[in-house]
Amino acid sequence: MSKNEQPLDWDCLRVFLAVARAGQLFAAARKLRITHSTVGRQISRLEAGLHENLVERMSNGCRLTTAGEQLLPFAERVESAVLQAQSVVSRTDVEVSGNVRIGAPETFGAYFLAPRLPILAKRYPKLDIQLVPLPLNLSLPKREVDIAVMLTMPTEGRLIARKLTDYSLSFYASRSYLSQCQIPKSINDLKSHLFVSYVPDMLYSPSLNYHEIGKVDAGYILECASSLGQLEIVQAGGGVGILHDFAAARHPNLVKILPDVRFLRAYWLIVHTDVHELNRIRKVGAFIFDEVQAQKSQFVDDASGNTKS
């Protein structure tokens, strides 16, 4: 090491990672619970040691330079090594303590995972569990969530994916709605009905686009970006919608219509490679996987006719 070179400091790298993930110095400071000026000093210190500009400051935030992008994967590996070292040496992770943030699609999170999380909390009382709905502006590659349940297997990033289960969706309407109109017997019959659907330009996953049936030629279309919102609209007698079978089964006033049409999708359990060996991440991931496997039959409705996939 030359006289002008300085060893990389973990505190500086930790701040650099927070800035890279937050995209703002102020947001990074809030996350780290330090002052904005401290964040700036640490970044400047890191840049001085490397003789490179790492972060480009802009009026609406900041972004990594080419040198910053090159440093990022190395900084993530250092972070992973520090986390694992803390776990092994201090043995704090042996008793499964700390924070685990789980990101999940809202229907899976609300109808399946949330009722089971108290079991996990009771099993590991020193574990701080957070359940957040996806999509939010939360990123697994940026480590803003520790574990994610996703609708498609990722093709990029240093991520480990494990398929949880297939799940099915079908057309539903409420009993009150069907008591006031003729029950549709085919897709074409939806011309005289209100169709409850997603907002097309807000689809966060291609799997939410039910392209198998083409464009539904409905009499009216009501678009809602929330799957739970769609369920509530249909349940309230608002119209016909495509709902998760495992969620609709919880509402006896919902009636499956067009039984020959079914949509098959999948849930994937995703963890970042840097943290997947941490005990608390492994325990929570195993809990989610085991719970889904034990209840796998509820996710796919085999009473339907032909499967569309």
Secondary structure, DSSP 8 states (H G I E B T S, - for coil): --TT-----HHHHHHHHHHHHHSSHHHHHHHHTS-HHHHHHHHHHHHHHHTS--EEEETTEEEE-HHHHHHHHHHHHHHHHHHHHHHHHH-TTTT--EEEEEEEEHHHIIIIIGGGHHHHHHH-TTEEEEEEEESSS--TTTTSSSEEEESS---SSSEEEEEEEEEEEEEEEEHHHHTTS----SGGGGGGSEEEE--GGG-SSGGG--GGG-S---SEEEE-S-HHHHHHHHHTT--EEEEEHHHHTT-TTEEEESTT--EEEEEEEEEETTTTTSHHHHHHHHHHHHHHHHTGGGTS-TTSSS-B-
